[in-house]
Amino acid sequence: MRTWFLGVLIACGGQTTAPSDGGTSDSPTPSFDTTFAVNRIYLGEVDRTTNAPSTTAWKSYGLNIDGLLTTGTSTDVCTLAAGASKAEQIDGNNGIDNVWGSTLLPIFQSAASLQTPSASATDAMVQGRTTLLVRVAGMTDDPSQTASGLKVRVVAGGTYPGTPSFDPTTSWPVLSGATATDFDATITNGVLATSPGAPLVVTIPIGGAVVSLTIHHPIILFTHTGRTNITNGTIAGVLDTNEFIAEFDAIAGYFSTSLCGSAKDGVDQECRKASEILVDGTNHAGTPCTGLSIGIGFDAVLVGEPGAPAAIDGPPDPCP
């Protein structure tokens, strides 16, 4: 039987590990003196401002990763999988690449019978199931700060012991075995933007499962609206198609036991057809698509220093 948390966290590139928060213990470490915990997540099916469901909300989440403005008739892009619709390659607003929101999220909605998975995931985070911890070095309390040379460290959190208060008394545990991702960053009038980082593992509770997404070439943006809050957060990058399908297969039974067997093969094929970018974040003609673009939103609040590592609690595997 599979274990409850199935994402494999692999240290590579700019990722390093340490006992306290996933950072390196054998190289100079910035002073990550500010820690935020994500307390609201926007997966792409609701408008960020109104929280109203919208089939086009995904178009506003993410970034133009490949630098192209792709339509259904574009030919300067990678080759879609056999049987895929040209609709898969259509960009969102201003070239935003986010097939996660346009195609993959609806698959999870259907499998988990959730109309608004963003609300479900947010509720689970607020109750302490898991979160993302965003640590920053070099950011002041000034919401209009402009500076370069900042450092950002992001790591998944394990299950909180009790109900988190989301204030400086909250010491959220790091996920056991988790690997942190470090970013270089600048902040301009309170808007922070990172450079692309090493693969980032994002844990999202959807229905009865915790989905572990390994985002390649991740970029993080957010607005520091005051000492205790960051808003308008964005995480954008690319999922490796094979990695994503393996993760879905591992947790499919949590959505429906009918997916414990070969029934999930059809879902896997739909995910493969959604591939519309190269896993390295580029896009050009003449090569098969190997990646799935993703863009999600978040808000976070100031908490205390991360706590000792902990696992993510959950029910036993429903599949034999």
Secondary structure, DSSP 8 states (H G I E B T S, - for coil): ---S--------TTEE--TTTS--SSS------EEEEEEEEE-SSB-TTT--B-TTGGGGSS--SSS----TT--SS-B--TT--GGGG---GGG---HIIIIIHHHHHHHHT-S-HHHHHHHHHHTTS-EEEEEEES--S-TT--EEEEEEEEEEE---SS----STT---EEETT--EEEEEEEEETTEEEE---S-EEEEEEETTEEEEEEEEEEEEEEEEEETTEEEEEEEEEEEEHHHHHHHHHHHHHHH-GGGSSTTHHHHHHHHHHT--B-TTS---TTSB--EEEEEEEEEEEEE-S-EEEE-------S--
